[in-house]
Amino acid sequence: MNLENLDKYKKLLLSILFDAIGFVPFIDIIWAPLSGYLMTKMYKGIPGKVAGIIALIEEAIPGTDVIPTFSLMWVYTYIIKKQKSNIT
């Protein structure tokens, strides 16, 4: 599966799924590095790398699993960033 070629709605569905997986207790040791890797594959460039590091840290720290990191990155990529590019 080539994650970089997915259209934005497939990425949205995957983001929601990956955020839901992050809610599962006791899988943080496996999920934390995997979520960081998946984030960098879904979102390229510096924003994807930064989001990957944030996802890794967020999943590794107990009690922060409620933050929907993947969905927030989707919103940034397809809504916020797009609005900024339309303004300039």
Secondary structure, DSSP 8 states (H G I E B T S, - for coil): --GGG--HHHHHHHHHHHHHHHTSTT-HHHHHHHHHHHHHHHS-HHHHHHHHHHHHHHHHSTT-TTS-HHHHHHHIIIIIHHHHHHH-
